[in-house]
Amino acid sequence: MTAAVMASDGSYDPVISKLITSLKESEGLSDEQDLGFLQNLLQSKELNALVNVHSKVAKINKDDRIAPLLSSSMQVLLETLELLAPRCHISPLCREIFHLLQTPHLQSLLFAHDAIAQKDFYPHLPEIPVEVDEDEETIKIVQLVKSNEPLGATIKTDEETGKIIIARIMHGGAADRSGLIHVGDEVIEVNNINVEGKTPGDVLQILQNSEGTITFKLVPSDGKLDQRESKVRVKAYFDYEPENDPYIPCKEAGLGFVRGDILHIVSQDDSYWWQARKEGEKTTRAGLIPSRALQERRILHERTAKEPNGEAKTENDDFDRELIATYEEVAKLYPRPGVFRPIVLIGAPGIGRNELKRRLVARDPEKYKSPVPYTTRSMRPGEVAGREYLFVTREKMEADIAAGKFIEYGEYKGHLYGTSGESVKSIVNAGCVCVLSPHYQALKTLRTAQLKPYIVHIRPPATFESLKQTRTKARAKSTFDETNSRGFTDDEFQEMIKSDERINFLYGHFCDDEILNGDLTEAFEKLVELAAKSESEPLWAPTSWVQ
């Protein structure tokens, strides 16, 4: 009988060969029938093929050059089927793709892809039961090879017993992949050093000073938590630097991010510290981030902090105090043929939103349209009802405002002006792109699942000097002066910058993108690019907009 399994390249697999040798030398198996069965199994072509596949997959996943772009291809397929289903009776091409995506072979291929991308192929061996006396604890020995990669586990002192226990296992880390270390396990020894009476910091120092193989002696926990990854994605609404967070359990395990990053929340088991990865990054190990509840408590604490004089610290703005910006759950919003998202340009007064809107509409008037605003003032000579404005009585407009029919409105020199929500919907329903440049507070009524706006923040150049220089060079006329007969003053430039900072603080996290309006031509080219992107690419949006 052959004593080893032949690998695909003609060599014998050393692991299986060693198993067979050990099996022959074992004296514990007296049943020749069982021995023959195991030897035949280890030498079978099927097992050899599985071992080769596993080895190659594991090798691929260590190569960052060919790391998977996403681990949820089946979810993308299901979303695609939902989009195609209503159109199958219209388009033969849609019908063909719809049936193709439902074939078992293709779906099985995508299932396999996701399993490999999520590293579900790593073995999770059941623990070997050990018979011990009732008064004797079960001990398990776990060995991990130390590398440049962190072990992916955090420890803490149990408040009741004072013992060192495993606090959490980071998804995708070395400890998680081993399948042998679990949350709640008690640490007895690390590299033959007893940790009784030591602090978590002492244990971390032992680990940092260790080289090569690290051996843990552990007392298994009573139960094991479910370590399956969640599918939740969130958009971060704040910046986070774990190295500057004094409360994070382990700075090395933290995951830093900036406002606007998309995070894959893989575990929310801990009420204060979530585990997450940045969407699209080629790393497998998750990192710690503050949970929504923890971050909300921090923000509330900052808002109610005391000034040096003992008075409560307050915000001198119209910030929505009931809205605390932390994370928003998001999903990919796929474009729908003939149904375009409204493009909403927000920004400081005088920044150039209206001029950018005018240029975009003029570029293709049949495609890009702006709603006609309402007003209670009288029609002026040369104006046409329904072209410049829709003229209504004050009583009618006040009633519609009270009924919530306007996305924005205001009063100027005794007359009301506003834009109705119905006028926006009519443009969208006509298969056109609605372009708006409202006051930033209008986002409260515009940012809904019905309209699904694509929001762009139009911002000034970074400094006062560059802002003044670009406007002077372009001979821009002040929008703060009704006559438009003069340029901007320094005070108006300062007010523009201050207003932009305020908008960015209050509403910047709601924006899908931003444009620096220094050179108007370049800013317009960027707007055209973003408009095309909103029409043709799947983009992250609030989950409620997708469901």
N, C-alpha and C positions, 0 to 999 in steps of 0.2 A: 504494500500500500504506500502511495506517495506521501511523503512527510511534509509537504508544503503546497500552498496554492500558487499557481502561476499567475503573475500579474500581466497586464495588457502589453507591457513592453518586453515580456519574455523573462523577467526576473521573478523570484518568489517573494510573496509578501512576507516580510519578516515578522510582523505582529501575529498573523495567523499561524505561521510556522512555529513560532514560540508557544502559542496556545496548544497546538497539536503535540509538541514535545512534552509540555507540562502535563497534558492529558494522559499521555502514555506512561509518564513517570508517576502519576498519581496512584496512591494506594487506597484512596477513599472510595473509588468506584469499583465495586465487586461484580456488578451486573454487566456481563459482556455485551448484552443487547444494548444497554444505554451507552456504553463506551463506543460501540460500533456506530450507533446513530449519531453521536456527537462528532466522531471522526469524519463520517460521510458529509455531515452538514458543513463542517469547517473546510472540507475540500471541494465543495460543490461550486460549479461555475456561477450559479446565481449569487451566492454569498461573495465570491470573488469580484463579480461585477459591481455589487453594491459597495464593497470596500473601495474599489477603484474610483467609483463616482464620488463617494464621500471625500476621499483624499483630494481629488481634483477640485471639488467645490470648496473645500476648506482652504486650499491653496489660492484659488481665485479670490476668496474673500479677504485674504491677507495682502492682495495686490491693489493698492489705492488707484492705480491707473484704470482699472476696469470695475470700479465700484458701481453698484446700481444707482440710477438716478432717482428712483422712487421704489417704495416697497408696498404699494397699494394699487397695482395694475388692475386687479380684479374689481376694485371699487370704481376705477376709471371706466372699465368696461360696462359696469352696471349703470353708471351715470350716462354713458353714451347710448345704451339701449333705451333709457328713459327718454332721451332727446329724439331718438330716431323713430320710436313707436308711433307718434302722431303723424309722421310724414310718410309712412310706408305706403299708404294708399295713393299718395301723390307722386312720389318719385320712385321709379324702378331701381335706381342706384341705391337709395336709402333702404329699400326692401331687401336688396341683395346683401348689403353690408349688415343689416339687422339679422338676417338668417346666418350669415357667416360668423358673426360674433357669438352666436348661440351654439356653435358646434362643440361637442365634448372635447375634441382634441385641442382646440385653441384655448378653451377655458382651463383644461388641465395644465397646459403649458404655462398659462399665466399664474395658476395656483402654485406651480413649482417655482416659477420666478419669484413670487412673493415670499415663499418659504425660505428660499436661499437668501433673498435680500434681507429678511428679518432674522436670519441665522437660526431658523427653527430646526435645522438638521443636526445641531449639536446634541449629543446624547445626554439624556437625563436619566441616569441609572437609578433604579429603586435602591433604597438603603437596605443593607443586609441586616436582618433582625439578629440581635445578639441576646442570648439567654443569660440573664444575670440574676443574682439574688435580689430580693425585694429591696434590701437596704443599700444595694450597690448601684451607682449611676452608670448609664451607658456612655461610653466615651467613643468618639470617632476621631480619626486622624486624617487630616486633609493636607495635601501638599500642592502648592501652586508655584509655578516658575515665575520669578520676578523679572520684569522687563521694564522698558521705558513707559509702558502703559500702567496707569494706576490699577490697584487691585479691584477697585469698584465696590467698596463696602465701607460703611462708617460704623463706628462703635460708640457706646455710651455706658455710663455707670447706672445700673438699675437703682432707682431711688429707694426701694425697700430692702434689697439684699446687699447693695454695695458692690455687686459683681459686675465684671465687664461683659457686656452682651453685644451681639450684632444688632445695630439700630436699623440699618436699611441695606439693601442690595441694589446697586445701580444697574439698571437694565442694560444688557449688552457688554458689561464689564467682565473681567476675568473671573471674578467670584460667581457671577451669574452664569457664565458659560460652563463653569465646572459642574454646576448642578448639585454641589455637595455642601455649600454653606447657605444657611437660611436665616431669615430675620428671627431674632429671639434666641439663637444659639449662644450658649455661654462660653466665653474664651477662658480656657484653663492655662494653656501654655502657648508661647510663640517661640519657635526654634529652641525648645527645651528650657525656656525661661518662664518660670512661674509668674503669672500676672496678678496673683492675689494681693489685694491692698494697693495696687498701682492705679494710676489715673489713665484715662484714654490718651492723654498726651504722652505718658510714659510708654504706652504700647505703640503709639505711632513712632516714637523715637526708636524703638526696637526694630520696627519694620523698615524705617529709613536706613538703619545701620546694617541691615541684612543684605546679603548678596546671594544670587542663584536661587535655589529652591527654598521656599518658606514653608515651614511645617506648623500647622495649627492643631492643637489638641482642644476639642470642643465637646461640650455637653449639648446634645440635640435639644431643640425646643420642642414643646408638646405638639404644636401644630405649625403648618407651613402656610404662609399667605399666597394667594394666587398672584403669580408674577407675569401674567399675560399682559402684553402691551395694549393700552387703549388706542383708539383711533382719533382722539381729540386733537384738533389744531387750533391754536389761538394766535391772535395778533397782539403783540406787546404794545402797551400804551405808555411805557416809561422806559428809561434806561436803567440797567442794573450791572453793577460791578461787584462780584462776589469778594474780591480781594479787599474791598473797602467796607464790607458788611461785617460788623462785629458780632452778629448773632448767628451767622450761618454755622451749622455743626462742623463743617469741614471745608475750608476755603479751597483746597485742592479739588474738591468734588463739585464746586460751583460752576454754573454756566452763565457767562456774561452775555448780555444782549443789549441792543439799542431799540428805541421806539420805532415801531414799524416792522420789526423782525417777525417772521412766522415761526412759531414754536410747535413742535410735536410733543404734546404732553403724554408721556408713556405711562405715568403712574400718578395717581392722586390719593394713594393710600394714607399718606401723612397729611394731616389737616393744615400743617404749617409749611412743609417743604415738599414741593412737587418735583418729579423727575421729568426732564425734558431734553429734547435735541432740537437744534436749529433745522428747520425744513431745508432739505437739499444738501446738507453737509454730509461728507463721506465718512463720518465717524460712526461707530456703533455704540459707544458707551454714552449713556445719558448723564446729565449733570443736574445739580440741585438748583432750583429757583424758588423764590418765595411764592407761596400759594396766594390765590386771590384774597382770601380772608386775612392773611398776614399783611399783605400789601395795603389793603384797605385800612387796617388798624394803624399802620404806620402813617398813612396820609392823614387820617383823622387826627392822629397825635400831633402831626406837624401843624395842622390848621388851628388846633386849640392850644398850641404851645404859648408859653408866656414870654412877653417881651421883657427886657431888663428892668423896666419900670413896674412890672407886675401886672400890666394890662394884657388882656387877651389879644392875640395876634389875629387880625382879620384881613380879608382880601377886599381891596377896593375896586371891585369889578362886578360884572354880571354873571360870574361863574355859577353854573348850576350846582348847588351844594348837594343835591340828591344824587348827582352823578359823580362817582369816583372812578377815574380812569385807571384801570389796571390791565385787564386782558379782555378780549372779545373773541368768542368762539367763531371760527371762520371755516369756510369750505370753498372749493373751486366753483365759480359761477361761469358756466359755459355760454358763449354767445349764441343767440337764436336768430336765424335768418329773418330779416325784415322787422325785427324788434330791437331797437337800439337804446342803449342806456343814455339818459340825459347827461350832458356834460355841464358841470357846475363849477364856475370860476369864482373863488372867494379870495379876498385880499383887502389890504388897506385902501382907504379912499385915495385916489390919485395915482395908484400903482399901475394902471393901464388895463384893468380887466375888461372894461367896455370896449376899448379899442381892439383888443385881441378877439373879443366876441364878434365885433363888427367885421373884422377881416376874415374870420372863419366862415361866417354866414355868406359874405361876399364871394368867397372862393367857390362855393357851390350852393346857390340859393335854393335849389330844388331839394337838396339833401339836408342842409343845416338851416334850422329856423329858430327864431326866438319868439316867445309869446308876446302878444300885444298887451301892454299894461293897462290897467283901469285907472281912471281919475274922476274926481268930482268937479274939476274946474271946467269952465266953459271952453268951447272950441274956439281956437284962434284962426285968423285969416290964413288961408293956404293949407290948413290941416284937413284931413279926411278922416271921418269916423271909421275906426277899425284899422287904420294904417298906423298913425302915430300913437293913438290911444283909443280905448273904448270908453266913451263918456257915459257916466251914470249919475244918478242923484246921490246925494250924501246919505239919505235915508236907506236907499237900496244897498249901498256899499257897506254902511255900518251894520246892516242886518246880515249881509253875507260874511262880514268879518266875525260877527258874533257866532255865526253858524260854522266857523272854521273852514271856510271855502278859499281863504287866501293863504298862500305859502309865505308871503311877506307883504307888509303894508307899512305906511308911515304918513305923516302929515308935514306939508311944506307950504308955508305962507297961507295957511288957512284952508288948504285943499288936501284931500286924501289921494294917495297913489298906492297901487299894489298890483301883485301878480296872482292870478287865481290858479289853484291846483288843477282845475278842469282844463285850463288852456294848455298846461304842460302835457296832461294825459292825451289831449286831442292830437298834439303834434306827434307823440310817440305812437299812438294808434294809427296815424296816417303813414307810418313807416319812415318817418324822418328822425333826424337827430336833433333833439331840443337842446339849445345852448342858453345857459343862464349865467348871469353875473349878479347874484343877489347879495344882500347884506349877510354877513357870516351867521347871524342869529337865525337865518332862515333854514339852516341845516337841521334844526330841530324838527321842522315839518317836512323837509325835503328828503331826509335820509330814512326812507321807508322801504319795506319789501315790495310795495306796489310800484314805486318809481325806480328803485335800484340805481341811484345816480353815481356817476363817475366823477369824483370830486378832486379838483386841482387847485392847489394853493399858489396864487401868483405872488411872488415875494420880491422885495427890493434887493439891489446888490448888498454885499455884506457890510459895507461901511458907509458913513455919511458922505465922505469925500467921493467915493465911486458913484453913489446915487446922484449927487449934485453934478458931477462931471458928465454922466450919461444924459441927464435931462437937459443940461445946458448945451451940450453938443447937438442934441436932437431938436433944440429950440422948442421944447415942450411947453405948452401953456398950462397955467394953473387951473385945476378943476375945482379949486376952492373959490374961484372968482367967476360969477355968472357970465361976465362979459368975455372971458377967455382972452383978455387983451394983455396979459402979463405972464411972466414966468413964475415958477415956484419960489417962495421965500425960504430962507434957512429954517425958520420956525416950522414951515409946512413940511420940509424934508424931515426934520426931527420928529414931527407928529406922525409922519408916514412910517418911520422906523419903529416908533413906540407902539403905534397901532398894530403893525405887523407882528411884533413880539407878543403882544397881547392875544392876537388871533391864534398865533402858533401855540401859545400856552393853553388856551381854552379849547381850541378846536382842531389843532394841527394833527392830532392822532386820528381824526376821522378822514383825513385826506388820503386819496389813493396815490397821489404824486404831487410834485411841486415844480414850479418853473421860476427861475431867477430872471426877472425882467430888467436886464441891463440894456442890452441891444434889442430893440423891438423886433427886428427881422429874425434874429436867432430865437427869440422867445416864441414868435409865431410858428417857426419851423418845428420847434419842440412841441407846441400845442397840436399841430397837424399830426405829428408822430404819435402823440398820446391818444388823440381821437381815433386814429386807425387801430391802435392797440386795444382800446376799449371795445371796438367793434368786432375784432377778429380773434382775440386770445382769451383763453380761460384765465380768470383773475380771482384772487382771494376776495371774498365778500362775507358779510355776516351770515352765519348758518341759516338764520330765519329767512334769508332771501332765496336760499337754494331749495329749501324743503317745500 
